[in-house]
Amino acid sequence: MEYSISQVAEMYNLSIHTLRYYEKEGLLPFVKRTKSGIRKFDDEAIAGIKIVECLKKSGMPLKDIKVFRDWCQEGDSSLVKRRDMFYERRKTVLAQIAELQKVLDVINFKCSYYETAVNEGFEE
């Protein structure tokens, strides 16, 4: 199946400009073009966008995502680098989750605190 740039932008809640930028920067090497130059995104390109967005949401800078993409283009010789990069990403995301859990714990406490205060009509 093939998708237009506007369909892909909608699927991932990205702007068309962002997708064009990703392609220009080499983050989407699998995007095909018609004879008239219109971008067509197949399943391989969609999978690439999914990985780019995942890495971006994990806090990885675009320049590092580009390095990962370059490694992918190298083939099997970069498998260890790619594996290690994902292990490192996992550690980073787990640390982010732990920090966010602490934030959520405080927010949950405050929700409970204010629920009680509202029900009783006072804060003490």
C-alpha positions as CSV (number, residue, x, y, z in Angstrom):
1,M,0.0,0.0,0.0
2,E,1.2,3.6,-0.7
3,Y,0.3,6.7,1.2
4,S,0.6,10.4,0.2
5,I,2.6,12.8,2.3
6,S,-0.6,14.3,3.7
7,Q,-1.9,10.9,4.7
8,V,1.3,10.1,6.5
9,A,1.3,13.6,8.2
10,E,-2.1,12.9,9.5
11,M,-1.3,9.3,10.6
12,Y,1.6,10.6,12.8
13,N,0.3,14.0,13.6
14,L,3.2,15.6,11.9
15,S,3.4,18.5,9.5
16,I,4.1,18.0,5.8
17,H,7.0,20.3,6.3
18,T,8.4,18.0,9.1
19,L,8.2,15.0,6.8
20,R,10.0,16.9,4.0
21,Y,12.7,18.0,6.5
22,Y,13.1,14.4,7.7
23,E,13.6,13.2,4.1
24,K,16.0,16.1,3.3
25,E,18.1,15.2,6.4
26,G,18.3,11.6,5.4
27,L,16.1,10.2,8.1
28,L,13.6,8.7,5.6
29,P,15.8,7.1,2.9
30,F,13.0,4.8,1.7
31,V,10.6,7.4,0.5
32,K,9.7,6.8,-3.2
33,R,8.8,9.4,-5.7
34,T,6.5,9.3,-8.8
35,K,7.9,10.4,-12.2
36,S,6.4,13.8,-11.5
37,G,8.3,14.0,-8.1
38,I,5.4,13.3,-5.8
39,R,6.4,11.5,-2.6
40,K,4.8,8.1,-2.0
41,F,5.3,6.3,1.3
42,D,5.1,2.6,1.3
43,D,5.1,0.2,4.3
44,E,8.9,0.4,4.6
45,A,8.9,4.2,4.7
46,I,6.1,4.1,7.2
47,A,8.1,1.7,9.4
48,G,11.0,4.2,9.1
49,I,8.9,7.1,10.3
50,K,7.6,5.0,13.2
51,I,11.2,4.4,14.4
52,V,12.2,8.1,13.9
53,E,9.2,9.2,15.9
54,C,9.9,6.6,18.6
55,L,13.5,7.7,18.9
56,K,12.5,11.4,18.9
57,K,10.0,10.9,21.6
58,S,12.6,9.1,23.7
59,G,14.6,12.3,23.6
60,M,17.2,11.4,21.0
61,P,18.4,14.4,19.0
62,L,17.7,14.2,15.2
63,K,21.5,14.3,14.5
64,D,21.8,11.0,16.5
65,I,18.8,9.5,14.7
66,K,20.5,10.3,11.5
67,V,23.6,8.4,12.7
68,F,21.3,5.4,13.4
69,R,19.8,5.7,9.9
70,D,23.3,5.8,8.4
71,W,24.2,2.7,10.4
72,C,21.1,1.0,8.9
73,Q,22.3,1.8,5.5
74,E,25.6,0.2,6.3
75,G,23.9,-3.2,6.7
76,D,25.0,-6.0,9.0
77,S,28.4,-4.5,9.8
78,S,26.6,-2.0,12.1
79,L,24.3,-4.5,13.9
80,V,26.3,-4.2,17.2
81,K,26.2,-0.4,17.1
82,R,22.4,-0.4,16.5
83,R,21.8,-3.0,19.2
84,D,23.9,-1.0,21.7
85,M,22.1,2.2,20.8
86,F,18.7,0.7,21.5
87,Y,19.9,-0.7,24.9
88,E,21.2,2.8,25.7
89,R,17.8,4.3,24.6
90,R,16.0,1.8,26.9
91,K,18.1,2.9,29.9
92,T,17.3,6.5,29.1
93,V,13.6,5.9,28.8
94,L,13.5,3.8,31.9
95,A,15.1,6.6,33.8
96,Q,12.6,9.1,32.4
97,I,9.7,6.7,33.4
98,A,11.1,6.5,37.0
99,E,11.3,10.3,37.2
100,L,7.8,10.7,35.8
101,Q,6.5,8.1,38.3
102,K,7.8,10.3,41.1
103,V,6.0,13.3,39.6
104,L,2.8,11.2,39.2
105,D,3.1,10.1,42.9
106,V,3.1,13.8,44.0
107,I,0.2,14.6,41.7
108,N,-1.8,11.7,43.0
109,F,-1.1,12.7,46.5
110,K,-2.2,16.3,45.8
111,C,-5.4,15.0,44.1
112,S,-6.2,12.9,47.1
113,Y,-5.3,15.8,49.5
114,Y,-7.5,18.3,47.7
115,E,-10.4,15.8,47.2
116,T,-10.4,15.4,51.0
117,A,-10.2,19.1,51.6
118,V,-13.0,19.8,49.2
119,N,-15.2,17.1,50.8
120,E,-14.6,18.4,54.3
121,G,-14.8,22.0,53.3
122,F,-11.4,22.9,54.8
123,E,-7.7,22.2,54.4
124,E,-6.5,21.1,57.8
